């Protein structure tokens, strides 16, 4: 099969299968030769910040001279983005070869009466095989949805990481932060160290109690563990209120006010893994070089793209916009299964935009632009432009 045919095949998987148990995923990995064995796996769950934390961990691990594989989702442009080896997307050639090996395992799976893996399970298996073929020492795994029943929970980690918790995917994970935290805390394994970002007393307590029950070292990275020093030249600077990091000023190639918390969470994981053998001065250089696409990313001078897609992320976005002092216009779209009215209300109340532009993304889940326009006009007296095409809306 050609690369294009393979991508089409993977994209069509959801049409003929359903989510499976962790035992099903373990069986698939068994037929792949258990590629996860012998790897140091860092497992990352949470509502917001997972991708950023994975990127920061990857950069610091490579700064320490370690070989790394990183598995994240979703992809923005190309499916290869999900499978990264030593900082680079898997090549089309390797993608095709790993696909064929994974298909062989899937056929064996079906021969013993088990179902075809889901889209996410299939890509996860491909990723693990790719990392094994390349001889990676460390693997950073981002959960897809939740944690407890996620395919990535089929392997044994050396560290469990939980980013901030918020209300998202409530039809699957629960309608309170405590219930959602319980699903995310499902990645915790007996006696495996846990590092998590302070969010709210209810969700924090769930994580701490789960870690205690499993006999784990557990470290909460508080919101008061760092101080933001300012935003300058498209970078945010912060210091850590901890003797281990001394008086170092840390910089991130991003202006998101939430990113220092994500970076410090990743730094504390590194500190837990490497202790006195770690090299924070190398981490500093690595963190400053990280560019994480779609997260307060400046794509043109003064034009920022952010993938906030739940209320807690939108609040963080609005806080950053207010701090940075810009918002001539806000271009917005959303999918139907998100609580976009709450997000729109917050944007209108907390961003001083001169106008709002709404559009419809080119996806079956996309919300009609005119529907979004009606909601915006409920909460603002500023001009609201409804432009159906994303391209036309962006050009406007």
C-alpha positions in Angstrom: 0.0 0.0 0.0 1.1 3.6 -0.7 1.5 6.1 2.1 -1.7 7.8 0.9 -3.7 4.5 0.9 -2.4 3.7 4.4 -3.6 7.1 5.8 -7.0 6.6 4.1 -7.2 3.1 5.7 -6.4 4.4 9.2 -8.8 7.3 8.8 -11.6 4.9 7.9 -11.1 2.6 10.9 -13.8 4.3 13.1 -16.4 3.1 10.7 -16.1 -0.6 11.5 -14.9 -1.0 15.1 -15.3 0.2 18.7 -13.2 1.0 21.8 -11.7 -2.1 23.4 -10.3 -3.2 26.8 -6.7 -2.8 27.9 -6.4 -6.6 27.7 -7.3 -6.3 24.0 -4.5 -3.7 23.5 -2.0 -5.8 25.5 -2.9 -8.8 23.2 -2.2 -6.6 20.2 1.2 -5.5 21.6 2.0 -9.2 22.3 1.5 -10.0 18.6 3.8 -7.0 17.9 6.5 -8.6 20.0 5.8 -6.4 23.1 7.7 -3.4 21.8 7.1 -1.6 25.1 9.3 -3.9 27.1 12.6 -2.4 28.3 11.4 1.2 27.7 11.3 4.0 30.3 7.7 5.3 29.8 6.5 8.6 31.1 2.7 8.6 31.0 0.9 12.0 30.7 -2.8 12.5 31.3 -4.9 15.6 32.1 -7.4 18.0 30.6 -5.2 20.9 29.4 -1.5 21.1 28.9 -0.7 17.5 28.1 0.9 18.2 24.7 3.0 21.0 26.1 4.2 18.9 29.0 5.1 16.1 26.6 7.1 18.6 24.4 8.9 20.0 27.4 9.8 16.5 28.7 11.0 15.4 25.3 13.3 18.5 24.9 14.8 18.0 28.3 15.3 14.3 27.9 17.1 14.9 24.7 19.2 17.6 26.3 20.3 14.9 28.8 21.5 12.8 25.8 18.6 10.4 25.9 16.8 8.9 22.8 13.1 9.6 22.9 9.8 8.7 21.3 6.8 11.0 21.8 3.2 9.9 21.1 0.6 12.8 21.0 -2.7 13.6 19.5 -4.4 15.0 17.6 -2.3 15.9 14.6 -2.7 19.4 13.1 -1.7 18.7 9.5 -0.2 15.3 9.0 -0.8 12.0 10.8 3.0 11.5 11.2 3.0 14.3 13.8 1.6 11.8 16.3 4.8 9.6 16.2 7.9 11.6 16.9 11.4 10.1 17.2 14.2 12.2 18.7 12.3 15.4 17.9 11.4 14.5 14.3 8.2 13.2 12.8 8.3 9.6 11.6 9.2 9.5 7.9 6.6 8.4 5.3 8.8 5.4 4.5 9.0 4.3 8.2 5.3 5.0 8.7 4.5 2.6 5.9 6.8 -0.1 7.2 5.5 0.2 10.7 1.9 0.1 9.4 2.6 -3.2 7.6 4.1 -4.7 10.7 1.1 -3.6 12.8 -1.3 -5.0 10.2 0.3 -8.4 10.5 -0.3 -8.2 14.3 -3.9 -7.1 13.7 -4.5 -10.1 11.4 -3.2 -12.4 14.1 -5.5 -10.7 16.6 -8.5 -11.3 14.3 -7.4 -14.9 13.7 -7.9 -15.6 17.4 -11.4 -14.0 17.3 -10.5 -10.5 18.6 -11.7 -7.3 16.9 -9.8 -4.8 14.8 -8.3 -2.1 17.0 -9.7 1.5 16.9 -8.1 4.4 15.1 -6.3 5.5 18.3 -5.4 2.0 19.4 -3.9 1.2 15.9 -1.8 4.4 15.9 -0.6 3.7 19.5 0.5 0.2 18.4 2.3 1.7 15.4 4.1 4.2 17.6 5.3 1.6 20.1 6.6 -0.5 17.2 8.4 2.5 15.7 10.1 3.4 19.0 11.2 -0.2 19.5 12.6 -0.4 15.9 14.6 2.8 16.6 15.8 1.6 20.0 14.4 4.5 21.9 15.2 4.6 25.7 12.5 7.0 26.8 8.9 7.2 25.6 6.6 10.0 26.5 2.9 8.9 26.0 0.0 11.3 26.0 -3.4 9.7 26.8 -6.1 10.1 24.2 -9.2 10.4 26.3 -9.4 10.1 30.1 -6.7 7.7 31.3 -8.2 4.8 33.2 -9.4 3.0 30.1 -7.1 4.6 27.5 -5.0 2.4 25.3 -1.8 4.0 26.6 -2.6 2.6 30.0 -1.8 -0.9 28.7 1.9 -0.4 29.4 3.9 0.1 32.6 5.4 3.6 33.2 8.3 4.9 35.3 6.4 8.1 36.1 2.8 9.2 35.9 2.1 12.9 35.1 -1.3 14.6 35.4 -1.7 18.1 34.1 -4.5 20.6 35.0 -8.0 19.2 35.3 -11.1 20.8 33.8 -14.6 20.1 32.4 -14.2 18.4 29.0 -15.5 15.3 27.4 -18.1 15.1 30.1 -20.3 12.7 28.2 -17.5 10.1 28.7 -15.6 11.2 31.8 -18.2 12.6 34.2 -19.7 16.0 34.9 -17.6 17.1 37.9 -13.9 17.8 38.2 -13.7 15.1 40.8 -15.2 12.5 38.5 -12.9 13.6 35.6 -9.9 13.6 38.0 -10.8 10.0 38.9 -10.6 9.0 35.2 -7.3 10.8 34.7 -5.9 9.3 38.0 -6.6 5.9 36.4 -3.1 6.0 34.9 -1.6 5.8 38.4 0.2 2.4 38.9 1.4 0.8 42.2 4.6 2.4 43.6 5.2 4.5 40.4 5.9 8.2 41.2 3.1 10.7 40.5 3.6 14.3 39.6 0.5 16.5 39.1 -0.4 20.2 38.6 -2.4 21.8 41.3 -5.9 22.7 39.9 -8.7 22.7 42.4 -9.1 21.2 45.9 -11.6 18.5 44.7 -9.5 17.2 41.8 -6.2 17.5 43.7 -7.6 15.4 46.5 -8.8 12.6 44.2 -5.3 12.4 42.7 -3.6 12.4 46.1 -5.9 9.7 47.5 -5.4 7.5 44.5 -1.6 7.8 44.7 -1.7 7.1 48.5 -3.8 4.0 47.9 -1.3 2.7 45.3 1.7 3.4 47.6 3.1 6.1 45.3 5.4 9.0 45.9 3.2 11.9 45.0 4.2 15.5 44.3 1.9 18.4 43.7 3.3 21.3 41.6 1.6 24.3 43.1 0.6 27.5 41.3 2.7 29.3 43.9 5.9 27.4 43.0 6.9 29.9 40.4 6.7 33.6 39.6 6.1 35.0 36.2 8.6 37.8 35.6 7.1 39.2 32.4 6.4 38.8 28.7 9.1 40.3 26.4 10.1 39.6 22.8 7.5 36.9 22.3 8.9 35.0 25.4 7.5 34.5 28.9 10.1 34.6 31.7 9.6 33.0 35.1 11.6 32.0 38.2 11.1 28.9 40.4 10.7 29.4 44.2 12.9 26.4 45.0 16.5 26.2 46.0 17.1 23.3 43.5 16.7 25.8 40.6 18.6 28.7 42.3 18.1 32.2 41.0 17.8 31.0 37.3 15.5 33.0 35.0 13.7 30.5 32.8 12.3 31.5 29.4 9.7 29.8 27.2 9.2 30.6 23.5 5.5 31.2 24.1 3.4 33.9 25.8 0.8 31.7 27.4 0.5 32.5 31.1 -0.3 28.8 31.8 3.0 27.5 30.2 5.3 28.1 33.2 3.1 25.8 35.2 3.3 23.1 32.5 7.1 23.6 32.2 7.7 23.4 35.9 5.6 20.2 36.1 7.8 18.7 33.4 10.9 20.0 35.2 9.9 18.3 38.4 9.4 15.0 36.6 12.9 15.3 35.3 14.2 16.2 38.8 12.4 13.1 40.1 13.9 10.8 37.4 17.4 12.2 37.4 17.9 13.7 40.9 21.4 15.1 41.4 22.5 13.6 38.1 20.3 16.0 36.2 21.6 19.1 34.4 19.1 22.0 34.9 21.3 24.4 32.8 20.7 22.1 29.8 17.0 21.9 30.6 16.9 25.7 30.5 18.4 25.9 26.9 16.1 23.0 25.8 12.9 24.6 27.2 13.6 28.0 25.6 13.9 26.3 22.2 10.6 24.5 22.3 7.9 25.6 19.8 4.6 23.9 20.4 2.3 24.6 17.5 -1.3 25.7 18.0 -0.7 27.0 21.6 -0.6 30.8 21.5 1.5 30.4 18.4 2.3 33.5 16.5 1.7 32.5 12.9 2.0 36.1 11.5 3.1 39.3 13.1 0.5 40.0 15.8 -1.6 37.0 14.8 -1.9 34.2 17.3 -3.5 30.7 17.0 -4.6 28.9 20.1 -6.4 25.5 20.3 -8.4 26.2 23.5 -11.5 24.0 23.3 -13.0 23.9 26.8 -13.9 26.5 29.3 -10.8 26.2 31.5 -8.5 26.5 28.4 -10.5 29.5 27.2 -10.1 31.2 30.6 -6.3 30.7 30.3 -6.4 32.1 26.8 -8.3 35.2 27.8 -6.0 35.8 30.8 -3.0 35.7 28.4 -4.7 38.0 26.0 -5.5 40.5 28.8 -1.9 40.3 30.1 -0.3 40.8 26.7 -2.6 43.7 26.0 -3.8 42.7 22.5 -7.1 41.6 20.9 -8.0 43.7 17.9 -10.2 40.9 16.7 -11.0 37.4 17.8 -11.7 34.7 15.1 -13.6 31.7 16.7 -15.1 28.4 15.7 -16.1 25.2 17.6 -17.4 21.7 17.2 -20.9 20.8 18.2 -20.0 18.5 21.1 -18.3 21.3 23.1 -20.0 23.8 25.4 -19.3 26.6 23.0 -21.9 29.0 24.5 -20.1 29.1 27.9 -16.8 29.7 26.0 -18.3 32.5 23.9 -19.8 34.2 26.9 -16.4 34.2 28.7 -14.6 35.5 25.6 -17.1 38.3 25.2 -16.8 39.3 28.9 -13.0 39.0 29.2 -11.4 40.0 25.9 -11.5 43.6 24.8 -11.8 42.8 21.1 -12.9 45.4 18.6 -14.9 42.7 16.7 -15.6 39.0 16.7 -15.4 36.9 13.5 -17.0 33.4 13.5 -16.6 30.7 10.9 -17.3 27.0 10.5 -14.5 24.4 10.4 -14.4 21.9 7.5 -15.4 18.9 9.6 -18.7 17.0 10.1 -18.6 18.0 13.8 -18.3 21.7 13.0 -20.9 24.1 14.4 -22.6 26.3 11.7 -21.1 29.8 11.6 -24.5 31.5 11.8 -25.4 29.6 15.0 -22.2 30.8 16.6 -23.0 34.3 15.4 -26.3 34.2 17.2 -24.6 33.2 20.5 -22.0 35.9 20.2 -24.6 38.6 19.7 -26.3 37.5 22.9 -23.1 38.5 24.9 -21.6 41.4 23.1 -22.6 44.7 21.4 -19.3 44.7 19.4 -19.6 43.9 15.7 -19.9 40.2 14.9 -19.0 39.0 11.4 -20.3 35.6 10.2 -18.0 34.2 7.4 -18.7 30.6 6.4 -15.2 29.8 4.9 -12.3 29.5 7.3 -9.9 30.8 4.6 -12.1 33.8 3.9 -12.6 34.5 7.6 -8.8 34.4 8.2 -8.2 36.7 5.3 -10.8 39.1 6.6 
